[in-house]
Amino acid sequence: MLSRLSIDQRRVQLIDCALDLAQRTGMSSVTVRAVAEEAGVSLGIVHYCFDSKDALMAAMIERAVGDHLAAFLRVESLDDLGGDVAAADVSGPVGADELRALLTGALTSVLDVVQEAPERWLVLIESTVVSLRAPSTSGAYSTAARQNDLAEDYGLRYLSAIGARTAMTWDGSERAVVRAALQLIYGMIQWWLVDRDDDRARTSIALLCDWITERATPVEPGALSAR
């Protein structure tokens, strides 16, 4: 049975097991031995797939971040989202109202995923704390920065894609908008984890969508026809 899995398939299995452990009992429970036992494989298999525990943990965190952001973008990977404004299809509904509707749908999906599996978001919070406390020589040291980089990358590509789809632009301020939006999203989610008030969380989503939309302007007709 073990030999039937490719190394990529085995890595996915081990990452899943590590994430399950972290969600059930916290980050401190994720050791190479515990993951091997969870997966029903030898320690050697884990070491063959990952150079170190830090490498396994980094892959686990990237998976957790990706799951939340994929829900945000309603795609399965970064490669599924183009975001090329010049090649965008603007044959559908355009304008501020359509932009707001797309944002609302995406952010509502984020909240839905958190509500379905709050333990996974707790893993992200815990991993950030672990990273911030880690010495600079530790593999965990860069985890928090990596999480932020992943989120910003997804966010920039998403904003570019929906701007292209709705013929709206932020005129070069996309990075500032994305960073502010992510900070507000993270705060909203952590607040929800405390009070579990769905209505207030959705109110926060509506306010954020309004804020992002208000900072966008229509693409000039000449620019659209040139595409």
Secondary structure as a PSIPRED ss2 file (coil, helix, strand):
# PSIPRED VFORMAT (PSIPRED V4.0)

   1 M C   1.000  0.000  0.000
   2 L H   0.000  1.000  0.000
   3 S H   0.000  1.000  0.000
   4 R H   0.000  1.000  0.000
   5 L C   1.000  0.000  0.000
   6 S C   1.000  0.000  0.000
   7 I H   0.000  1.000  0.000
   8 D H   0.000  1.000  0.000
   9 Q H   0.000  1.000  0.000
  10 R H   0.000  1.000  0.000
  11 R H   0.000  1.000  0.000
  12 V H   0.000  1.000  0.000
  13 Q H   0.000  1.000  0.000
  14 L H   0.000  1.000  0.000
  15 I H   0.000  1.000  0.000
  16 D H   0.000  1.000  0.000
  17 C H   0.000  1.000  0.000
  18 A H   0.000  1.000  0.000
  19 L H   0.000  1.000  0.000
  20 D H   0.000  1.000  0.000
  21 L H   0.000  1.000  0.000
  22 A H   0.000  1.000  0.000
  23 Q H   0.000  1.000  0.000
  24 R H   0.000  1.000  0.000
  25 T H   0.000  1.000  0.000
  26 G C   1.000  0.000  0.000
  27 M H   0.000  1.000  0.000
  28 S H   0.000  1.000  0.000
  29 S H   0.000  1.000  0.000
  30 V C   1.000  0.000  0.000
  31 T C   1.000  0.000  0.000
  32 V H   0.000  1.000  0.000
  33 R H   0.000  1.000  0.000
  34 A H   0.000  1.000  0.000
  35 V H   0.000  1.000  0.000
  36 A H   0.000  1.000  0.000
  37 E H   0.000  1.000  0.000
  38 E H   0.000  1.000  0.000
  39 A H   0.000  1.000  0.000
  40 G C   1.000  0.000  0.000
  41 V C   1.000  0.000  0.000
  42 S C   1.000  0.000  0.000
  43 L H   0.000  1.000  0.000
  44 G H   0.000  1.000  0.000
  45 I H   0.000  1.000  0.000
  46 V H   0.000  1.000  0.000
  47 H H   0.000  1.000  0.000
  48 Y H   0.000  1.000  0.000
  49 C H   0.000  1.000  0.000
  50 F C   1.000  0.000  0.000
  51 D C   1.000  0.000  0.000
  52 S C   1.000  0.000  0.000
  53 K H   0.000  1.000  0.000
  54 D H   0.000  1.000  0.000
  55 A H   0.000  1.000  0.000
  56 L H   0.000  1.000  0.000
  57 M H   0.000  1.000  0.000
  58 A H   0.000  1.000  0.000
  59 A H   0.000  1.000  0.000
  60 M H   0.000  1.000  0.000
  61 I H   0.000  1.000  0.000
  62 E H   0.000  1.000  0.000
  63 R H   0.000  1.000  0.000
  64 A H   0.000  1.000  0.000
  65 V H   0.000  1.000  0.000
  66 G H   0.000  1.000  0.000
  67 D H   0.000  1.000  0.000
  68 H H   0.000  1.000  0.000
  69 L H   0.000  1.000  0.000
  70 A H   0.000  1.000  0.000
  71 A H   0.000  1.000  0.000
  72 F H   0.000  1.000  0.000
  73 L H   0.000  1.000  0.000
  74 R C   1.000  0.000  0.000
  75 V C   1.000  0.000  0.000
  76 E C   1.000  0.000  0.000
  77 S C   1.000  0.000  0.000
  78 L H   0.000  1.000  0.000
  79 D H   0.000  1.000  0.000
  80 D H   0.000  1.000  0.000
  81 L C   1.000  0.000  0.000
  82 G C   1.000  0.000  0.000
  83 G C   1.000  0.000  0.000
  84 D C   1.000  0.000  0.000
  85 V H   0.000  1.000  0.000
  86 A H   0.000  1.000  0.000
  87 A H   0.000  1.000  0.000
  88 A C   1.000  0.000  0.000
  89 D C   1.000  0.000  0.000
  90 V C   1.000  0.000  0.000
  91 S C   1.000  0.000  0.000
  92 G C   1.000  0.000  0.000
  93 P C   1.000  0.000  0.000
  94 V C   1.000  0.000  0.000
  95 G C   1.000  0.000  0.000
  96 A H   0.000  1.000  0.000
  97 D H   0.000  1.000  0.000
  98 E H   0.000  1.000  0.000
  99 L H   0.000  1.000  0.000
 100 R H   0.000  1.000  0.000
 101 A H   0.000  1.000  0.000
 102 L H   0.000  1.000  0.000
 103 L H   0.000  1.000  0.000
 104 T H   0.000  1.000  0.000
 105 G H   0.000  1.000  0.000
 106 A H   0.000  1.000  0.000
 107 L H   0.000  1.000  0.000
 108 T H   0.000  1.000  0.000
 109 S H   0.000  1.000  0.000
 110 V H   0.000  1.000  0.000
 111 L H   0.000  1.000  0.000
 112 D H   0.000  1.000  0.000
 113 V H   0.000  1.000  0.000
 114 V H   0.000  1.000  0.000
 115 Q H   0.000  1.000  0.000
 116 E H   0.000  1.000  0.000
 117 A C   1.000  0.000  0.000
 118 P H   0.000  1.000  0.000
 119 E H   0.000  1.000  0.000
 120 R H   0.000  1.000  0.000
 121 W H   0.000  1.000  0.000
 122 L H   0.000  1.000  0.000
 123 V H   0.000  1.000  0.000
 124 L H   0.000  1.000  0.000
 125 I H   0.000  1.000  0.000
 126 E H   0.000  1.000  0.000
 127 S H   0.000  1.000  0.000
 128 T H   0.000  1.000  0.000
 129 V H   0.000  1.000  0.000
 130 V H   0.000  1.000  0.000
 131 S H   0.000  1.000  0.000
 132 L H   0.000  1.000  0.000
 133 R H   0.000  1.000  0.000
 134 A C   1.000  0.000  0.000
 135 P C   1.000  0.000  0.000
 136 S C   1.000  0.000  0.000
 137 T C   1.000  0.000  0.000
 138 S C   1.000  0.000  0.000
 139 G H   0.000  1.000  0.000
 140 A H   0.000  1.000  0.000
 141 Y H   0.000  1.000  0.000
 142 S H   0.000  1.000  0.000
 143 T H   0.000  1.000  0.000
 144 A H   0.000  1.000  0.000
 145 A H   0.000  1.000  0.000
 146 R H   0.000  1.000  0.000
 147 Q H   0.000  1.000  0.000
 148 N H   0.000  1.000  0.000
 149 D H   0.000  1.000  0.000
 150 L H   0.000  1.000  0.000
 151 A H   0.000  1.000  0.000
 152 E H   0.000  1.000  0.000
 153 D H   0.000  1.000  0.000
 154 Y H   0.000  1.000  0.000
 155 G H   0.000  1.000  0.000
 156 L H   0.000  1.000  0.000
 157 R H   0.000  1.000  0.000
 158 Y H   0.000  1.000  0.000
 159 L H   0.000  1.000  0.000
 160 S H   0.000  1.000  0.000
 161 A H   0.000  1.000  0.000
 162 I H   0.000  1.000  0.000
 163 G H   0.000  1.000  0.000
 164 A H   0.000  1.000  0.000
 165 R H   0.000  1.000  0.000
 166 T H   0.000  1.000  0.000
 167 A C   1.000  0.000  0.000
 168 M E   0.000  0.000  1.000
 169 T E   0.000  0.000  1.000
 170 W C   1.000  0.000  0.000
 171 D C   1.000  0.000  0.000
 172 G C   1.000  0.000  0.000
 173 S C   1.000  0.000  0.000
 174 E H   0.000  1.000  0.000
 175 R H   0.000  1.000  0.000
 176 A H   0.000  1.000  0.000
 177 V H   0.000  1.000  0.000
 178 V H   0.000  1.000  0.000
 179 R H   0.000  1.000  0.000
 180 A H   0.000  1.000  0.000
 181 A H   0.000  1.000  0.000
 182 L H   0.000  1.000  0.000
 183 Q H   0.000  1.000  0.000
 184 L H   0.000  1.000  0.000
 185 I H   0.000  1.000  0.000
 186 Y H   0.000  1.000  0.000
 187 G H   0.000  1.000  0.000
 188 M H   0.000  1.000  0.000
 189 I H   0.000  1.000  0.000
 190 Q H   0.000  1.000  0.000
 191 W H   0.000  1.000  0.000
 192 W H   0.000  1.000  0.000
 193 L H   0.000  1.000  0.000
 194 V H   0.000  1.000  0.000
 195 D H   0.000  1.000  0.000
 196 R C   1.000  0.000  0.000
 197 D C   1.000  0.000  0.000
 198 D H   0.000  1.000  0.000
 199 D H   0.000  1.000  0.000
 200 R H   0.000  1.000  0.000
 201 A H   0.000  1.000  0.000
 202 R H   0.000  1.000  0.000
 203 T H   0.000  1.000  0.000
 204 S H   0.000  1.000  0.000
 205 I H   0.000  1.000  0.000
 206 A H   0.000  1.000  0.000
 207 L H   0.000  1.000  0.000
 208 L H   0.000  1.000  0.000
 209 C H   0.000  1.000  0.000
 210 D H   0.000  1.000  0.000
 211 W H   0.000  1.000  0.000
 212 I H   0.000  1.000  0.000
 213 T H   0.000  1.000  0.000
 214 E H   0.000  1.000  0.000
 215 R C   1.000  0.000  0.000
 216 A C   1.000  0.000  0.000
 217 T E   0.000  0.000  1.000
 218 P E   0.000  0.000  1.000
 219 V C   1.000  0.000  0.000
 220 E C   1.000  0.000  0.000
 221 P H   0.000  1.000  0.000
 222 G H   0.000  1.000  0.000
 223 A H   0.000  1.000  0.000
 224 L H   0.000  1.000  0.000
 225 S H   0.000  1.000  0.000
 226 A C   1.000  0.000  0.000
 227 R C   1.000  0.000  0.000
